[in-house]
Amino acid sequence: MTQTMEKRRARKLEREDALAIILGLTRTGEELKAARIDFNMAVEPELVEACVYRINALQSQYAYYLRLAKERELAQSYGALCSRQKQEAKG
């Protein structure tokens, strides 16, 4: 394989990793919102406890993706994605 092809492949893998991180952040954020709604609606102690565990797990997962995004300097990409999603939700 030539160096040019190797560089292209490496850039493609970097883009795919970045996309996976951004999608992970987005999905985890949405799941976290849903878990908080479930928590607010839970009445039975067992369900409240399950919601707490779920929220804690999702917060850990979100922190993981956020750390990866910061390490790879993806904050602008994530911010743009969030802004786009908010605009789509409004209109």
Secondary structure, DSSP 8 states (H G I E B T S, - for coil): --HHHHHHHHHHHHHHHHHHHHHHHHHHHHHHHHHHHHHHH--SHHHHHHHHHHHHHHHHHHHHHHHHHHHTT-HHHHHHHHHHHHHHHH-
